């Protein structure tokens, strides 16, 4: 919950921060233009709970279903975008 609810967005320029992983220099203030940071509605705890429940009910079962059909491709998404893209391309070329 903390990871998902920690995003903050600048109202004026749209720059994204995270309270723990990428905090602004001054709490609530954008480093780039001094704009106010806010929490998007979909980053609030109630909305996150709905998103997670929807995932558990609708998405997780699909992962099992496609896995059993041999049609699930799992890729490690950690790393630089170019690294992840490389792993994806290698996986689909098999």
N, C-alpha and C positions, 0 to 999 in steps of 0.2 A: 504494500500500500504506500509506503514511504517513497519508494522509487517512482511509482506512477503519479503520486500527488505532489511531487517536488518540483514539477516544471513551472517556470514563470516566464511570461512573455512581455516584452516591451510594448506598451500601447502605441507608441509613435513609430518605431522602426521595425518591430516584429522580431527583434533578436531574442533568441531562446536561452534561458538559463536553467540551472537546477540548483535547488537550495543546498544540496550536499555535494554533488559531483561537478558542478560548474557554477558556483555562486558569483554574483556580481561583487564588485569591490565594496559597495555600500548597499546594505540590504534594502530591497524595494526600488532601487534606482539603476537604470540601464547604464552600463559603462560607456556605451557608444554615443548616446545622445542625451543622457540625463532624464529620459522618459520614465514614467511610472511603470513598474512591473505589476502584472496581474495574473490571477489564476483563471485559466479557461474553464468554462462550465463543465466540459468533459474531463477535466483533471480534478474535480472536486470529489470527495470521498463517496458520496451517494452515487454519482455517475460511474465511478470506478467499480463499485460493488455490482452495479447492473451489468457493466461490461464483462466483468469476471464471471458472473453467473451465466450470462449469455454464452461466453466461451465454453464453460463447463457443459452446458446443455446442448449447444449446437455445433461447436467447432471440434471439441475433443473427440466426440464420437466419430467424426469424419476422418480424423487422423487414424484411428484404429481400422475403420472400414477400408480406406485406401491402402493402408499398410497390408492388410490381409489380401487385398487384390494385387499386391505387388506394384502398385502405382504411386507409392509415396516416395518422394525424394527428400532426404534430410540433409541439410547443409549447415555447417557451423557458421553462424553469422557474426562471430567475434573477429574483430580486426578492421583494418582499413577497408573502405569500400572496394578498392581495386583487388584486394586479397579475397574478399567474399565473392566478388564477381568472378574471379579466377576459379574458385572452388565450384561455383555454380556452373560455369561453362564446362569445366572438366567433368562434372557429374552428368550433365545432359548430353555430352559427347560420347558417353559410354554406350 
